[in-house]
Amino acid sequence: MTAALPDTQQGMRRRNLSRVMHTVAAHGPLSRAGVAARIGLTRAAVSTLVDELIRAGLLDELGPQRPGRVGRPGSALAVSPEGPAGLGAEIGVHHLAVCAIDLSGAVRVRELRPVDNRDRAPEPVLAELGALVEEVTRRARGLGLRPAGLALAVPGLVAREQPLVVRAPNLGWVDADLAPLLPRGLPVTVDNEANFGALAQLWTQEESAEDFIHVSAAVGIGAAVVLDGRLLRGTHGFAGELGHVPVRPEGPACPCGGRGCLEQYAGQEAVWRAAGLPPGTGGIGLLVDRAESGDKAVLKALRGAGSALGIALSGAVNLLDPHGVVLGGALSPLAPWLLPPLRRELTRRTATASRPVSVSALGREGPLLGAAHSVVRAVLDDPVAVSVAG
């Protein structure tokens, strides 16, 4: 979806440039005639727009399309593999990650650093992340890419349109103002990791519906709601805090201050604890191996986690009536054991027909990719602004 621009001749031109960029990025390589057919403009009008985008270094001509068509073959257009790029970054409880993607959405550079960020102050975490951003930027520039912005995913409540982490229980952060700590020289946005995970699902998965609840499950459990192709943010930007919905009000204490929250039954460490394993032992792969071998303690823990997810989700499904539910995040490899009890609870507790529950192909990569794609989509939404800035 393109950004709103003034209803003037210049605004119309910028909207049409955006439509061309989005069309080629999503469906290219395409000829000028192919673009014109998809967006409903004349070929002459599209050619003028395409020429401007080529001069700006945003589109490339690849040469004649494959033979066999009637008439003169058109020159195929594709988004440039060089030029503007989106930087995505993620602060996880147990890792830091940064990637750069080009305008086609291809990941060109990626860095992952395992590190325990629990109870670390924001300053050293952002300093370490900044070093990763510099490294990815350096490598991206070596590929001819020019970072157009940076988007950062964090596992906590982020104030709407502000780089303020109001609360991140699994990091131990409260009212952490990240503005003074973020890299300089680039437009920077900060958002909840579950929001970016849902946007990645919406933007990159062709089979994705326009209405769904996306669950991002790892140490913490977040969720994001997409309705009519738009992210539901809420008044303060805090919509989707599924992990702190109480599933058993008298249950164990949660770092958020509540009791019996979903994270205490379905979070990554809660599953290990219920299975009788030290937290983090062997990673998710160990749980998968033990579940496949029929380990009774692990299977019981996964059934409990799936049931807790279903209980929490049933309220959201009854309230919002989405098309379906998508499970993403680090726990997605455990879907074969989580989904049956989750689906049973949804069927028992929802007022209408049960919704499809699927697993995101993006897994734990969703938040990082969603962050990077948010920068690229800003370029596609207003390519004039980017070409002028460049």
Summary of the structure (lengths in Angstrom):
residues: 390
radius of gyration: 22.5
end to end distance: 22.8
largest distance: 73.3
contacts: 1382
relative contact order: 0.13
helix: 43%
strand: 23%
